[in-house]
Amino acid sequence: MFEEKRVPDRQVRAAQTETTVRVYQACSPAVADAALDKQTFADLDGTVWLDPSFRLAAYHSGNGSKPGHERVLAVDLTRDGFEWAFSHEGPVLIQWDAERDLDHTALNFQAVRLGLTGEALDRYAGGWITAITDVTPVIRDIAGLLATDQLHKAVKLVPHEPPYPLG
């Protein structure tokens, strides 16, 4: 008998290694430049939203075109920090949004966004970050390829993001 393999309604997908998990943070050019220089973020307040999904980050930033979100940074976090975020609602807001394809069309399952506040922001900037990389050029390259009907090339630029095994 045929059984359909189905993507769960909610799924955490992220580029990952044995020790790190990658999330994306959209920010202004000034914040991005300072973060890349120091390899951390200074003076964070309010809520900082992180997307483990590259495609969701591209969507929320408008491919790096929304005011205040012109740059998208890949932030590699310790696995311990990432796991802490999922187990501490309050200083961490967990939001489920429709995952997006490369054209930003909603897909039939949800991807997670993490909103860090208070203690979570302190932990994020103070110890979870292992590396910060600017991926804005990649996001803009993908948008340019899609605008010229080169989906086959755009797909090759998207990072591999397998499901993350939350405990």
HELIX and SHEET records of a PDB file:
HELIX    1   1 PRO A   29  LYS A   38  1                                  10    
HELIX    2   2 PHE A   54  HIS A   60  1                                   7    
HELIX    3   3 ARG A   79  PHE A   86  1                                   8    
HELIX    4   4 GLY A  118  ARG A  123  1                                   6    
HELIX    5   5 TYR A  124  TRP A  128  3                                   5    
HELIX    6   6 THR A  136  ALA A  147  1                                  12    
HELIX    7   7 LEU A  151  VAL A  155  1                                   5    
SHEET    1   A 3 ARG A  10  GLN A  11  0                                        
SHEET    2   A 3 ALA A 106  LEU A 116  1                                        
SHEET    3   A 3 VAL A  48  LEU A  50 -1                                        
SHEET    1   B 3 ARG A  10  GLN A  11  0                                        
SHEET    2   B 3 ALA A 106  LEU A 116  1                                        
SHEET    3   B 3 VAL A  92  ARG A 100 -1                                        
SHEET    1   C 3 THR A  20  CYS A  27  0                                        
SHEET    2   C 3 ARG A  71  THR A  78 -1                                        
SHEET    3   C 3 ILE A 129  ASP A 134 -1                                        
END                                                                             
